[in-house]
Amino acid sequence: MPDNINRGNCPAVLIVDDEKQILLSFSMLLKSSGIGNVVTIEDSRDVMPVLAQIAVSVVVLDLTMPYMSGTELLPMIHADYPDIPVIVMSGMNDITTAVECMKSGAVNYLVKPVEVSRFIASVKQAVEMCSLRNEAMSLKNYLLNDTLNDAPAFSSIITNSRRMRSVFQYAEVVAKTPQPVLVTGETGVGKELVAQCIHDLSGRHGSFVEINAAGLDDMVFSDTLFGHRKGAFTGADTNRDGLIAKADDGTLFLDEIGDMTKPSQVKLLRLLQDGSYYPLGSDTQKRSTARIIAATNQDLDAAMERGDFRKDLYYRLKAHQVHIPPLRDRREDIPLLMDYFAILAAESFGRQQPKASTELKRRIARHDFPGNVRELRAVVFDAVARNTSGALTVHDFRALPAEAPRTDPDAAASQAEPADSLVLPEQLPTLREAREQLITEALNRAGGNQGVAASWLGITRQALNKYLLRRSDRMDD
C-alpha cells in the first residue's frame, strides 16, 4: 500500500506507473500546477484497494506494468468506479490499442514521452469533468428528495423561506469542491454569512479569512493579499505574510470584488489560474491552497459591458454562483427576523423582550426593505431602544413609511392587509367552517403566498402547508 496517501479536502489524482522517476516527475508537475492532492502507486496490485479507501477524481494509468497490466486494470476500474475518468499513458503509438482503451472506459490516451502542457491540461480537464458530474448528481438528489444533510450549518441564518432552503441545498453541494464560488445579492442580504457556511461545510482545516476589496488601490490590495518582503517599499522594515498565506488550506473571502481596480483584477486572475502569487518585492513564487469565495452586490454583467470588470476573471470566479434573494422576495422571513432581532436587542439593552403588535407585523411585512436584513436589524434595534411600553407598535419604527410601497399592481393583492375586525353573520359558522373561511381569505389576500398568509394567521408556513395537504386529501376522497 502506498505511503503517500493524503486524505485531504479534495479527491486525489492517482498516478499508476512502475517507474519511480515517472511517478516523481509527474507528481511534481501536477503539484506545481496547483493540484495538491496527488497519490502515486508503483505496484499495480494496490490500485483497487486504494480506490476503495480514498476519493479519487482521476486515474492516470500506465499500460505496461508487471503483476497487473493497465489493460487488465482499466475495465476493472471502469466497472467498479464508472464515474472516475481514466487517462491511459503508453509508449505504444498504436491506433488499435488506443481505440480498445477508449472502448474500455478511458477518456484520453497519451503517448510517452508526454508533452508537459498536454499532460497537465488532460488531467485538469478530467478533474473538472469528474467534479461537474458529481455536483450534478448531488444537486439532482438534493432537489428531488428536498434534502438538507447538515441543516445546523446554516443555523446562523434565520429563515423560513423555500427559496433560501434552495440556496442552502446548492451551497451544501458545492461546499466541498475546490472551485471558486461567487456569492451575489443586494446589500444586507447576508452574503458573508452564506460564505461562512460554505467554508464550515467544506471540511477545510484552515481559517476563514476576509478581505474587503472596496476602496483599496492596487498597491494596498497587493500588500494586504500577498504580503511583502523587507525593503519592498518605504516603511517595509520586516517581512510580512499576506492574508492569502493565512488562508492556506482554508477559505479566502473577497468581498465587494466588483470594486476592484483593473491591476488588482489581473493579479487575482493569476492566483485563480494556477494558485501562484508573488509577495511584493520578491521574485520567489509562492503557492496557495486557499479556496476563493467572492461576493458582490453589483451587476457584473453590466460592469463587463462597461469594461470595468474582466470577463476572464468573471468566468473564473463564477465556477459556482450562489444568488441570495432580497428580503422583499421572501416576506415570510420578515416577522420571523423581527422577533429574532427584538430578542437580541432586548438582551443587549438589558430589558425584557417587547412584544410586537399584530398591526406592526402586518405593516412591517409589507415594507420592501431596500437594505434587506441589515436594514431590518437596524430599525428593530432602534425601535427597541426607544420603546418604553413593553409592546412594539408602528409608532416605534420611525424608518417605517406611513404607507407601505406598492411596487406593481400584481403585488397589491399579496401585500394587502387583513381587516382589523371581523364581521360575522347572524348564523355563526362552526369552528371548522370558520377555520376554512379564515385560511381561504388569508390566502386570497396574500395572493397565494403561504408564508405571508401563515404570518397573518399566527402559524408557521409548515403548519399551513400540512393543513392544505390534508384538505386536498379530503377533497380527493
C-alpha positions as CSV (number, residue, x, y, z in Angstrom):
1,M,0.0,0.0,0.0
2,P,1.5,3.4,-0.9
3,D,2.5,5.7,2.0
4,N,1.8,9.0,0.2
5,I,-2.0,8.9,0.6
6,N,-3.3,12.3,1.6
7,R,-6.9,12.2,2.8
8,G,-7.3,15.9,2.1
9,N,-10.3,18.1,1.3
10,C,-10.1,17.3,-2.5
11,P,-10.3,14.0,-4.2
12,A,-6.9,12.8,-5.3
13,V,-5.3,12.4,-8.7
14,L,-4.0,8.8,-8.7
15,I,-0.9,8.1,-10.9
16,V,-0.1,4.4,-11.6
17,D,3.3,3.5,-13.1
18,D,6.0,1.0,-12.4
19,E,8.8,3.6,-13.0
20,K,9.6,5.7,-9.9
21,Q,11.1,8.5,-11.9
22,I,7.9,9.0,-13.9
23,L,5.8,9.0,-10.8
24,L,8.1,11.6,-9.2
25,S,8.2,13.9,-12.2
26,F,4.5,13.7,-13.0
27,S,3.6,14.2,-9.3
28,M,5.8,17.3,-9.1
29,L,4.4,18.7,-12.4
30,L,0.8,18.4,-11.1
31,K,1.6,19.9,-7.7
32,S,3.4,22.9,-9.3
33,S,0.3,23.5,-11.5
34,G,-2.0,23.7,-8.5
35,I,-3.1,20.1,-8.0
36,G,-2.0,19.4,-4.4
37,N,-3.5,16.0,-3.6
38,V,-1.6,13.5,-5.8
39,V,-1.2,9.9,-4.9
40,T,1.3,7.6,-6.7
41,I,1.3,3.8,-7.0
42,E,4.2,1.8,-8.2
43,D,2.7,-1.7,-7.6
44,S,-0.5,-2.0,-9.8
45,R,-1.9,-4.6,-7.4
46,D,-2.6,-1.7,-4.9
47,V,-4.8,0.2,-7.2
48,M,-8.2,-1.3,-6.4
49,P,-7.6,-1.3,-2.6
50,V,-6.6,2.3,-2.8
51,L,-9.7,3.2,-4.8
52,A,-11.8,1.6,-2.1
53,Q,-10.2,3.7,0.6
54,I,-10.0,7.2,-0.8
55,A,-11.9,9.6,-3.0
56,V,-10.2,9.8,-6.4
57,S,-11.0,12.4,-9.2
58,V,-8.9,10.9,-12.0
59,V,-6.6,7.9,-12.6
60,V,-3.5,8.3,-14.8
61,L,-2.7,4.7,-15.8
62,D,0.3,3.2,-17.5
63,L,-0.5,0.2,-19.8
64,T,2.7,-1.8,-19.5
65,M,3.4,-2.9,-15.9
66,P,4.3,-6.1,-14.0
67,Y,1.8,-8.1,-11.9
68,M,-1.3,-6.4,-13.4
69,S,-1.2,-4.5,-16.7
70,G,-3.1,-1.3,-17.4
71,T,-5.1,-3.3,-19.9
72,E,-6.4,-5.6,-17.1
73,L,-6.9,-2.7,-14.6
74,L,-8.8,-0.4,-17.0
75,P,-12.0,-2.4,-17.3
76,M,-11.9,-3.2,-13.6
77,I,-11.8,0.4,-12.7
78,H,-14.5,1.3,-15.2
79,A,-16.8,-1.4,-13.9
80,D,-16.4,-0.6,-10.1
81,Y,-15.9,3.2,-10.4
82,P,-17.5,4.3,-13.7
83,D,-17.6,8.0,-12.5
84,I,-13.8,8.2,-12.2
85,P,-12.1,9.3,-15.5
86,V,-9.1,7.3,-16.5
87,I,-6.3,8.7,-18.6
88,V,-4.1,6.0,-20.2
89,M,-0.4,6.5,-20.9
90,S,1.6,4.2,-23.1
91,G,4.8,4.0,-25.1
92,M,2.8,2.4,-27.9
93,N,1.7,4.8,-30.6
94,D,-0.9,2.4,-31.9
95,I,-4.4,3.4,-33.0
96,T,-5.8,-0.1,-32.4
97,T,-4.6,0.0,-28.7
98,A,-5.9,3.5,-28.2
99,V,-9.3,2.6,-29.6
100,E,-9.6,-0.5,-27.4
101,C,-8.7,1.6,-24.3
102,M,-11.4,4.1,-25.1
103,K,-13.9,1.3,-25.5
104,S,-12.9,0.0,-22.1
105,G,-13.6,3.4,-20.5
106,A,-10.6,5.6,-20.9
107,V,-11.3,9.3,-21.5
108,N,-7.9,10.0,-23.1
109,Y,-4.8,8.2,-24.5
110,L,-1.4,9.9,-24.2
111,V,1.7,8.6,-25.9
112,K,5.0,8.6,-24.0
113,P,7.0,10.8,-23.8
114,V,4.1,13.0,-23.0
115,E,4.3,16.8,-23.6
116,V,4.1,18.5,-20.2
117,S,1.4,21.1,-21.2
118,R,-0.8,18.4,-22.7
119,F,-0.4,16.1,-19.7
120,I,-1.4,18.9,-17.2
121,A,-4.3,20.1,-19.4
122,S,-5.6,16.5,-19.8
123,V,-5.5,15.9,-16.0
124,K,-7.2,19.2,-15.2
125,Q,-9.9,18.6,-17.8
126,A,-10.6,15.1,-16.3
127,V,-10.7,16.5,-12.8
128,E,-13.2,19.2,-13.8
129,M,-15.3,16.6,-15.7
130,C,-15.4,14.4,-12.6
131,S,-16.3,17.4,-10.3
132,L,-19.1,18.6,-12.5
133,R,-20.6,15.1,-12.8
134,N,-20.5,14.6,-9.1
135,E,-22.0,18.0,-8.4
136,A,-24.8,17.4,-10.9
137,M,-25.7,14.1,-9.3
138,S,-25.6,15.5,-5.8
139,L,-27.7,18.5,-6.8
140,K,-30.2,16.2,-8.5
141,N,-30.6,14.1,-5.4
142,Y,-30.9,17.2,-3.2
143,L,-33.7,18.7,-5.3
144,L,-35.6,15.5,-6.0
145,N,-35.6,14.5,-2.3
146,D,-35.7,18.0,-0.9
147,T,-32.9,17.1,1.5
148,L,-30.5,19.2,3.5
149,N,-27.9,17.0,5.1
150,D,-26.4,19.5,7.5
151,A,-29.1,22.0,8.5
152,P,-27.3,23.1,11.7
153,A,-24.5,24.5,9.5
154,F,-27.0,27.2,8.4
155,S,-28.3,27.9,11.9
156,S,-26.8,31.4,11.8
157,I,-29.3,32.4,9.0
158,I,-32.8,32.9,10.3
159,T,-35.3,32.0,7.6
160,N,-38.5,30.1,6.9
161,S,-38.2,30.7,3.1
162,R,-38.3,27.9,0.5
163,R,-36.1,30.0,-1.7
164,M,-33.4,30.2,1.0
165,R,-33.7,26.5,1.5
166,S,-32.8,26.0,-2.2
167,V,-29.8,28.3,-1.7
168,F,-28.7,26.1,1.3
169,Q,-29.1,22.9,-0.8
170,Y,-26.9,24.3,-3.6
171,A,-24.3,25.7,-1.1
172,E,-24.1,22.3,0.5
173,V,-23.5,20.6,-2.8
174,V,-20.6,23.0,-3.9
175,A,-19.1,23.4,-0.5
176,K,-16.6,20.6,-0.7
177,T,-15.4,21.4,-4.2
178,P,-12.1,23.4,-4.7
179,Q,-13.5,25.7,-7.3
180,P,-14.3,29.3,-6.6
181,V,-17.8,30.4,-5.6
182,L,-19.4,33.7,-6.5
183,V,-22.0,34.9,-4.0
184,T,-24.3,37.6,-5.3
185,G,-27.1,39.6,-3.9
186,E,-28.2,43.1,-2.7
187,T,-26.6,44.9,0.2
188,G,-27.6,43.4,3.5
189,V,-28.9,40.0,2.3
190,G,-26.2,38.1,4.2
191,K,-23.6,37.2,1.6
192,E,-20.8,36.9,4.2
193,L,-22.9,34.5,6.4
194,V,-23.5,32.2,3.4
195,A,-19.8,32.3,2.5
196,Q,-19.0,31.3,6.2
197,C,-21.5,28.5,5.9
198,I,-19.8,27.2,2.7
199,H,-16.5,27.3,4.5
200,D,-17.8,25.4,7.5
201,L,-19.2,22.7,5.3
202,S,-16.1,22.4,3.1
203,G,-14.1,20.3,5.6
204,R,-11.1,22.6,5.2
205,H,-8.8,22.8,8.2
206,G,-7.6,26.3,7.6
207,S,-9.2,29.6,8.6
208,F,-11.9,31.7,7.0
209,V,-10.1,35.0,6.1
210,E,-11.9,38.0,4.8
211,I,-10.7,41.0,2.7
212,N,-12.9,43.8,1.5
213,A,-11.7,44.9,-1.9
214,A,-13.8,48.2,-2.0
215,G,-11.7,51.3,-1.9
216,L,-8.3,49.6,-2.0
217,D,-5.8,50.7,-4.6
218,D,-3.6,48.2,-6.3
219,M,-0.6,48.7,-4.0
220,V,-2.7,48.3,-0.8
221,F,-4.6,45.4,-2.2
222,S,-1.5,43.5,-3.3
223,D,0.2,44.1,0.0
224,T,-2.9,43.1,2.0
225,L,-3.4,39.9,-0.1
226,F,0.1,38.8,-1.0
227,G,2.3,40.4,1.7
228,H,5.7,41.8,1.1
229,R,9.4,41.3,1.7
230,K,11.7,43.6,3.7
231,G,12.7,46.6,1.6
232,A,9.9,46.2,-0.9
233,F,8.8,49.8,-0.3
234,T,9.5,52.6,2.1
235,G,8.4,51.5,5.5
236,A,8.6,47.8,4.8
237,D,11.1,47.1,7.6
238,T,10.2,43.4,8.0
239,N,8.8,40.5,6.0
240,R,5.0,40.2,6.3
241,D,2.8,37.4,5.0
242,G,-0.4,38.4,3.3
243,L,-4.0,37.2,4.0
244,I,-3.7,34.6,1.3
245,A,-1.0,32.8,3.4
246,K,-3.2,33.0,6.5
247,A,-6.0,31.3,4.5
248,D,-3.9,28.3,3.4
249,D,-6.0,25.1,3.4
250,G,-8.9,27.4,4.3
251,T,-11.1,30.0,2.6
252,L,-10.3,33.5,1.3
253,F,-13.4,35.6,1.2
254,L,-13.1,38.5,-1.2
255,D,-16.0,40.9,-0.5
256,E,-17.1,43.7,-2.9
257,I,-15.0,42.3,-5.8
258,G,-17.0,44.5,-8.2
259,D,-15.0,47.5,-6.9
260,M,-11.5,46.0,-7.6
261,T,-9.1,48.0,-9.8
262,K,-8.0,46.6,-13.1
263,P,-4.4,45.8,-12.0
264,S,-5.8,44.0,-8.9
265,Q,-8.1,42.0,-11.1
266,V,-5.1,40.8,-13.2
267,K,-3.3,39.6,-10.1
268,L,-6.4,37.9,-8.7
269,L,-6.8,36.2,-12.1
270,R,-3.3,34.8,-12.0
271,L,-4.0,33.4,-8.5
272,L,-7.1,31.7,-9.7
273,Q,-5.5,30.3,-12.8
274,D,-2.6,28.4,-11.2
275,G,-2.7,29.1,-7.5
276,S,0.6,31.1,-7.6
277,Y,1.5,34.6,-6.4
278,Y,4.5,36.8,-5.6
279,P,4.8,38.8,-2.4
280,L,5.7,42.4,-3.1
281,G,9.5,42.8,-3.5
282,S,10.0,39.0,-4.0
283,D,10.9,37.1,-7.2
284,T,10.2,33.7,-5.5
285,Q,6.9,32.3,-6.5
286,K,4.6,31.0,-3.8
287,R,1.6,28.7,-4.0
288,S,-1.7,28.9,-2.2
289,T,-4.1,26.1,-1.2
290,A,-6.8,28.5,-0.2
291,R,-10.3,28.2,-1.7
292,I,-11.7,31.5,-3.1
293,I,-15.2,32.8,-2.3
294,A,-16.0,36.2,-3.8
295,A,-19.1,38.4,-3.2
296,T,-20.6,41.4,-4.8
297,N,-23.8,43.5,-4.8
298,Q,-23.0,44.9,-8.2
299,D,-24.3,43.8,-11.6
300,L,-21.1,42.2,-13.0
301,D,-22.6,41.7,-16.4
302,A,-23.2,45.4,-16.7
303,A,-19.7,46.1,-15.4
304,M,-18.2,43.8,-18.1
305,E,-20.2,45.7,-20.7
306,R,-18.7,48.9,-19.5
307,G,-15.2,47.4,-19.5
308,D,-14.9,47.8,-15.7
309,F,-14.6,44.1,-14.9
310,R,-12.6,41.5,-16.8
311,K,-14.6,38.7,-18.4
312,D,-11.9,36.1,-17.9
313,L,-11.9,36.9,-14.2
314,Y,-15.7,36.8,-14.0
315,Y,-15.9,33.3,-15.6
316,R,-13.1,32.0,-13.3
317,L,-15.0,33.3,-10.2
318,K,-18.3,32.0,-11.4
319,A,-17.4,28.3,-11.3
320,H,-20.3,28.2,-8.9
321,Q,-22.8,31.0,-8.2
322,V,-25.0,31.4,-5.2
323,H,-27.6,34.2,-5.5
324,I,-29.3,35.3,-2.3
325,P,-32.8,36.7,-2.9
326,P,-33.7,40.1,-1.3
327,L,-36.0,40.3,1.7
328,R,-38.9,41.6,-0.4
329,D,-38.9,38.3,-2.3
330,R,-39.1,36.3,0.9
331,R,-41.5,38.3,3.0
332,E,-42.4,35.3,5.2
333,D,-39.0,35.9,6.8
334,I,-39.7,39.4,7.9
335,P,-41.9,38.7,11.0
336,L,-39.5,35.9,12.0
337,L,-36.4,38.1,11.7
338,M,-38.2,40.9,13.5
339,D,-38.9,38.7,16.5
340,Y,-35.3,37.4,16.5
341,F,-33.7,40.9,16.4
342,A,-36.1,42.1,19.1
343,I,-34.8,39.3,21.4
344,L,-31.1,40.3,20.5
345,A,-31.9,44.0,21.1
346,A,-33.6,43.4,24.4
347,E,-30.7,41.3,25.6
348,S,-28.1,43.9,24.6
349,F,-30.1,46.7,26.4
350,G,-30.8,44.5,29.4
351,R,-34.6,44.6,29.0
352,Q,-37.5,42.2,28.7
353,Q,-38.3,41.5,25.0
354,P,-41.2,43.8,23.9
355,K,-44.0,42.1,22.1
356,A,-44.8,43.2,18.6
357,S,-48.4,44.1,17.9
358,T,-50.4,42.3,15.1
359,E,-50.7,45.6,13.3
360,L,-47.0,46.1,13.3
361,K,-46.3,42.6,11.9
362,R,-48.7,43.2,9.1
363,R,-47.3,46.6,8.3
364,I,-43.6,45.6,8.5
365,A,-44.2,42.6,6.3
366,R,-45.3,45.0,3.5
367,H,-42.2,47.1,3.6
368,D,-39.6,46.4,0.8
369,F,-36.5,46.9,3.0
370,P,-34.0,48.1,0.3
371,G,-31.3,47.5,2.9
372,N,-32.6,43.9,3.4
373,V,-31.8,42.1,6.7
374,R,-29.2,44.7,7.7
375,E,-31.8,47.4,7.5
376,L,-34.4,45.4,9.3
377,R,-31.9,44.7,12.1
378,A,-31.1,48.4,12.4
379,V,-34.8,49.5,12.6
380,V,-35.7,46.8,15.2
381,F,-32.7,47.7,17.4
382,D,-33.6,51.4,17.2
383,A,-37.3,50.7,18.0
384,V,-36.4,48.5,21.0
385,A,-34.0,51.1,22.3
386,R,-36.7,53.8,22.3
387,N,-39.6,51.6,23.4
388,T,-40.8,52.1,27.0
389,S,-44.2,50.4,26.9
390,G,-43.2,46.8,26.5
391,A,-45.2,46.5,23.3
392,L,-43.7,47.4,20.0
393,T,-46.0,49.3,17.7
394,V,-45.8,51.0,14.4
395,H,-45.1,54.3,16.1
396,D,-41.8,52.9,17.5
397,F,-40.5,52.4,13.9
398,R,-39.5,55.8,12.6
399,A,-38.0,54.3,9.5
400,L,-41.3,52.6,8.6
401,P,-43.2,54.6,5.9
402,A,-46.7,55.7,6.6
403,E,-47.9,53.7,3.6
404,A,-46.2,50.5,2.5
405,P,-44.7,50.8,-1.0
406,R,-46.6,49.2,-3.9
407,T,-44.1,48.1,-6.5
408,D,-46.7,46.9,-9.0
409,P,-50.4,46.2,-9.3
410,D,-50.0,42.5,-9.1
411,A,-48.2,42.8,-5.8
412,A,-51.0,44.7,-4.2
413,A,-53.0,41.6,-3.5
414,S,-50.1,39.9,-1.8
415,Q,-49.4,43.0,0.2
416,A,-53.0,43.7,1.2
417,E,-53.6,43.9,4.9
418,P,-56.3,41.8,6.5
419,A,-59.1,43.6,8.3
420,D,-58.6,44.5,11.9
421,S,-62.2,43.5,12.9
422,L,-64.4,40.5,11.9
423,V,-67.9,40.9,10.6
424,L,-69.8,37.7,11.5
425,P,-73.1,36.5,10.0
426,E,-76.2,36.1,12.2
427,Q,-75.9,32.3,11.9
428,L,-72.4,31.7,13.4
429,P,-70.2,29.2,11.5
430,T,-68.8,26.1,13.1
431,L,-65.2,26.3,14.2
432,R,-64.2,24.1,11.3
433,E,-66.1,26.3,8.8
434,A,-64.6,29.4,10.4
435,R,-61.1,28.0,10.1
436,E,-61.7,27.1,6.4
437,Q,-63.0,30.6,5.6
438,L,-60.2,32.3,7.5
439,I,-57.5,30.3,5.8
440,T,-59.1,30.8,2.4
441,E,-59.4,34.6,3.0
442,A,-55.8,34.9,4.2
443,L,-54.5,33.0,1.1
444,N,-56.6,35.2,-1.2
445,R,-55.4,38.4,0.3
446,A,-51.8,37.1,0.3
447,G,-52.1,36.3,-3.4
448,G,-51.4,32.6,-2.7
449,N,-48.2,33.3,-0.8
450,Q,-48.3,30.7,2.0
451,G,-45.6,32.3,4.0
452,V,-47.3,35.7,4.2
453,A,-50.7,34.1,4.9
454,A,-49.2,32.0,7.7
455,S,-47.6,35.0,9.3
456,W,-51.0,36.8,9.3
457,L,-52.7,33.7,10.8
458,G,-50.1,33.4,13.5
459,I,-48.9,29.9,12.5
460,T,-45.8,28.6,10.7
461,R,-45.7,28.0,6.9
462,Q,-45.2,24.3,7.5
463,A,-48.4,24.1,9.6
464,L,-50.4,25.9,7.0
465,N,-48.9,23.6,4.3
466,K,-49.8,20.5,6.2
467,Y,-53.4,21.7,6.7
468,L,-53.8,22.4,3.0
469,L,-52.4,19.0,2.1
470,R,-54.9,17.3,4.5
471,R,-57.7,19.4,3.0
472,S,-56.7,18.4,-0.5
473,D,-56.7,14.7,0.5
474,R,-60.2,15.1,2.0
475,M,-61.4,16.7,-1.3
476,D,-59.9,13.8,-3.3
477,D,-61.7,11.3,-1.1
